Amino acid sequence: MTRFVELFCGIGGMACAAKALGAEIVLAVDQDRLACETYRHNFGCSPRPRNICNFTSEELKATGADGWLLSPPCQPFTQKGKGLDDQDPRTEPLLHLIDLLPSCHPEFLFLENVPPFRVSRTHGLLLAALERCGFHTVETELCPTELGIPNRRRRFYLLARKRPFDRAEPLLPAVPLPPFPLASFLDPSPDPSLLLEPRDLQRLATTDVIPPDGVAACFGSSYGHALRRCGSYVSVPDHGGTGVRRFSPEEILRLLRFPDGFSFPPQLSTTQRYRLAGNSVNVEVVRHLLGILLPESR
């Protein structure tokens, strides 16, 4: 059984993917209190709310982990986040882990981030450290729509391990997967409070609203209180409202392919649930790529 430490764990999307392949999470770390509460609510164990910069190589080695799962903050690599790259304080934990790589000797490393990370200085530092430590790497960008999921969320992924990869092995299924209908991810009886007010509808672009058989745009953490450029809205039969509603946080979790039974703690507000979901990963995409990273899972 492969053992992982899950760093920047959030609500546990990578843990869901790893566990689906029979792997074990021996340590999870995140500084977000609400993310840790959600993780504990679903997995029964609480992540360590600690600054990753304070970890030593001895502590990480003492976990007995075979590999690292990383989903560091994406804001340093986006225009919206000013693109400060390695000069952004939010990148410091990842830079610290890069420094620890030679003394920790993990067998596997898996990282998820936004596509601009691929051309960042931080990416160059990570790749150079992996090469010095004898890792073989595969890099790709993948969108859930390529696995039949009706949600656009293209992300960059780096797979690294000590054993060489079979370069002929495709990163996508040989036969394209038929798309799942969006309607199958929707609540059967959505909350009426999700309906938009007419004044809000007037502020949306026509591309923001999709039919129940459409493809949803990427949901951001500001969905639910910001209107534009943070996700899609779905048209519904008019019951006295606008006929357009928000997706619920639970619908977003389904589009991110979290397993049945995964839920938010009941005390979290709707705004908090949107933020946590928007900061997470697509479980099915991660599971698919971890299946390539881990030879025993094939």
Steps between C-alpha positions, in 0.01 A plus 500: 500500500636842401510752784467872432527826686235738367632857522269799433229236545193726498181299548668177387449467124835333450434272797177383333690422180788324677272291719303390193826344375575328831759752619520631855532855629736501799507878549279784373590867547309822437479836677134564406291424809177439310674272250639300792152477654360368172785250467439371853124485438554263207812302591478485879851639545607860519771652280784670679435878488865590466713728284682269257805728521554371854533133401843340508619218278524277808131553577390421146721191482367382837151465348623204294331647192594382152389818329367855517166629369517877442234754407667830596325838470445602138466877554876570462479370142182670375437848365221544752753421773755746349727218380774563755625142463787422740481854644151435639499401872245228418768320299738473796366161623552343157849649472576353842388156383721534191793566732413189705475266202867384496496403868151342506535264202129436424437241230204687351388860462173625353419869457191684375478870414370744239647482147714817538701318767663311213690812388579634846838536669370278780429224249857528376636470853285193569594330174870563559479355853315192375763443233784530752324243722470247218128532429334425169219744423190530286317832464159555353195723499166331531138617508218295654312526171765267352378234744134560417426735791293808400717753682788700355786511751830468315793451733871425480623173648852379571563131564844403632645167611833319520391228257493604130165558333390316188495793260266309270236484771218745421393747767144485370278199424561361150127529429341835599259459786136588426400815685293464813183714479517810716149427627632191680710727726212733593291495816158341438330776703730804503462755775287796381756735656736409215283692252655827382329832546406681176754775570775239526396329179536829312867514597585158355632430152306257285791253524467492881166318479493140377216255436461185716680303227791747469858511628571708809792741517764472772360592841713737704510551874306827466198328345187576700582863581671619180300482177741515209797279405458256786285223349186419305131533575238254382165580341195346666122511450371833620314471830448867553870588505745566221522142376877501565668372813837442655646154535490380859826420684398132497454506122850644463635217716332249266655668195835478678421128534517480877364162609141442609469575867759779502343804664573830669464536877148629569627811683670642188322783319420482129771758426757292687397186310537676165848621595620156609360329191647763268847447651490122457607257227313274260518160670449296184778677310740453793399134538559441129849653511596335827416172330780579254740614771458188715603182316317267742166670433497420128 
